[in-house]
């Protein structure tokens, strides 16, 4: 069954006059109903990409379709809610009155303000001035503003930036809730744990290029079998006979096997029958951090 594409880019690139290539031939596909994590280190080109998708800046080359129309067109923007970088509001207006101003600009009825505030759990503080809000509340008001149009596509640029651990957890749960059903959510982030917990699929960008795209399980690859046994030379002979020499490596004194995990009990039995003492036998899969470091050459969360 074909999935409907909500965001699609073809050869999207942005080059500046000083020779900096911010985005380089980007091929991005985001499908309806998914929470898509746009993952990369700071300076990788995430925000520039989102700005092009919203029509805030024009690409140097390439094209995009966002919510069925050209980026920045009235037809596209009518279906999108977005926060790019830090949300800004009038400090001496209340949260509610700030949303009234935005509702006027967007041409949406005030009746949508209450449900948007309810959804981000800001109704008790709706009449308080924005200047009195905590960072987490400011971010949630930003999300409420993006929800005013009841958008099909929500674009959030680093939504957990500057939040404490509780604020990050609250924002994460809010995004998971918002992303249920037919609504599509596109989130840019450099925080691996947040992306892993929120997103159904991710794209990894490094130096303006998309270096990987898929589900987290796809990017991690198949699980491996970890075996710690002695004597090591005898254990290695048995394991290579079972799995094949190219599929047996050693890391931190333990054997790592690429093998059908359904053969685990058989492998254990063959080791014991060969006089090998098995002290550890378990499955393991690469963490998202390991994948990220391999793809970008950086540490997770940097």
MARGUVEX-712676 format. One record per residue (C-alpha): residue in three letters; x, y, z. Coordinates in steps of 0.25 Angstrom, whole numbers, plus 2048, in hexadecimal, padded with zeros to 3 digits. Example, Ala and Ser with C-alpha at 12.3 -4.5 7.8 and 13.67 -1.06 7.14 Angstrom:
ALA8317EE81F SER8377FC81D 
***
This chain:
UNK800800800 UNK80680D7FC UNK808818806 UNK804826803 UNK81082F803 UNK80E83C80A UNK81C842809 UNK82583F7FD UNK8318457F8 UNK8398437EB UNK8488477EA UNK8458527F4 UNK85185B7F6 UNK8558687FD UNK86286F7FA UNK86687D7FF UNK86E8877F8 UNK87A885802 UNK87B8777FC UNK874870808 UNK86C864804 UNK86186380F UNK859858808 UNK85E84F7FD UNK8558477F3 UNK84B8437FE UNK8418387FB UNK837838807 UNK82A830808 UNK820832813 UNK81382A813 UNK80682D819 UNK803829827 UNK81182782B UNK81A82F835 UNK82783182D UNK834834834 UNK83D83D82C UNK84A83A834 UNK858840832 UNK86384883A UNK86285783C UNK86585E82F UNK861852826 UNK85785981E UNK84A855826 UNK844863828 UNK84886881A UNK84085C814 UNK83485F81D UNK83586E818 UNK83586980A UNK82986080C UNK82186C812 UNK825875807 UNK82D87F810 UNK83987D807 UNK83A8787F9 UNK84386D7F5 UNK84F86F7EC UNK84B8627E4 UNK8418577E5 UNK8328577E9 UNK8298537F4 UNK81A8507F6 UNK814852804 UNK80684E807 UNK80384C7F8 UNK80885A7F4 UNK8148637F2 UNK81B8677FE UNK816875803 UNK80A8757FA UNK7FD878801 UNK7F786A7FE UNK803864805 UNK80486E811 UNK7F586C814 UNK7F885D817 UNK805860820 UNK80786482E UNK816867831 UNK82086B83B UNK82E86F836 UNK838872840 UNK83387984D UNK82487D84D UNK82388C84F UNK816893855 UNK8128A085B UNK8188A0869 UNK80D8A8870 UNK8018A1869 UNK7FB89586F UNK7FD887869 UNK7EE888864 UNK7F089685F UNK7FC892857 UNK7F5887850 UNK7E989184D UNK7F389A846 UNK7F888D83E UNK7EA88983B UNK7E7896835 UNK7F389582C UNK7F0887828 UNK7E188A826 UNK7DC87F82F UNK7D188083A UNK7D4883848 UNK7CC87684C UNK7D986F848 UNK7E1875853 UNK7DB86E85E UNK7DD860859 UNK7EC863855 UNK7EF868863 UNK7E885C868 UNK7F0853860 UNK7FD858865 UNK7F8859873 UNK7F9868874 UNK7EB86C877 UNK7ED86F886 UNK7F8879882 UNK7F187E876 UNK7EE88C87C UNK7FC88E881 UNK80689787A UNK81088F871 UNK81C896878 UNK81888E885 UNK81988187E UNK824876880 UNK82C871874 UNK823865873 UNK81686D873 UNK81C876868 UNK81F86A860 UNK811864862 UNK80B87285E UNK813871852 UNK80D86384F UNK7FF868852 UNK801874848 UNK80586983D UNK7F8861840 UNK7EF86D83E UNK7ED86A830 UNK7EA85B833 UNK7F5858829 UNK7F884B822 UNK80784D823 UNK80E852830 UNK81C85682E UNK82485883B UNK83385D83B UNK83A858848 UNK82E858850 UNK83585385D UNK84085E85C UNK84386486A UNK83985C872 UNK83D85587F UNK83B84587F UNK82C846884 UNK829851879 UNK82F84886F UNK82783C873 UNK81A845873 UNK81D84A865 UNK82183C860 UNK813836865 UNK80C84285F UNK81283F851 UNK80F830852 UNK801834855 UNK80083E84A UNK806835840 UNK7FB82A842 UNK7F1828836 UNK7F282E829 UNK7FB83A82D UNK80983A829 UNK814840832 UNK82284482C UNK82C846838 UNK83A84B836 UNK843848842 UNK852844846 UNK84D83D852 UNK84E82E850 UNK84682985C UNK83A832859 UNK83982E84A UNK83A82084E UNK82E821857 UNK82682A84E UNK828826840 UNK82381A837 UNK82D81D82C UNK83A82682B UNK84382D821 UNK851830825 UNK85783C81F UNK86684081F UNK86D84C818 UNK86084E810 UNK85F84080B UNK85583580F UNK85E82A813 UNK853820818 UNK84481F818 UNK83B81481E UNK83580E82B UNK83E80E837 UNK83E7FF836 UNK8427FF828 UNK84E80982B UNK852800836 UNK8537F482E UNK8517E6832 UNK8547E2841 UNK8617DA843 UNK8647CF84D UNK86F7D2857 UNK8777C685D UNK8817C6868 UNK8887B9869 UNK8957B286D UNK89F7AD868 UNK89D7B885D UNK8A57B1852 UNK89C7A5853 UNK88F7AD854 UNK8937B5848 UNK8957A8840 UNK8877A3844 UNK8817B1841 UNK8877B2833 UNK8837A482F UNK8757A8833 UNK8737B682E UNK87F7B7824 UNK88C7BF826 UNK8877CC820 UNK87B7CC82A UNK8847CB837 UNK88B7D783D UNK8917DA84A UNK88D7E7852 UNK8927E9861 UNK8967DA862 UNK8887D585E UNK8847CF851 UNK8797D6848 UNK8727CD83E UNK8697D0832 UNK8607C4833 UNK8527C0833 UNK84E7C2842 UNK8457B6841 UNK8527AE841 UNK8567B384F UNK8547A6857 UNK85B79E84C UNK8677A784D UNK8677A685C UNK86679785B UNK871795851 UNK87A79E859 UNK878796866 UNK87A78885E UNK88778E859 UNK88C790868 UNK88A79F867 UNK8857A6874 UNK87B7B0870 UNK87A7BC87A UNK8717C5872 UNK8677C3867 UNK85D7CE863 UNK8587D6857 UNK85C7E4855 UNK8587EF84B UNK85F7FC847 UNK85A80884F UNK855814847 UNK86181C84C UNK86B812846 UNK863813839 UNK86382283A UNK87282383D UNK875819831 UNK86D822828 UNK87183082C UNK87F82E833 UNK87A83583F UNK87583184D UNK866830850 UNK85F83D854 UNK86A84684F 
***
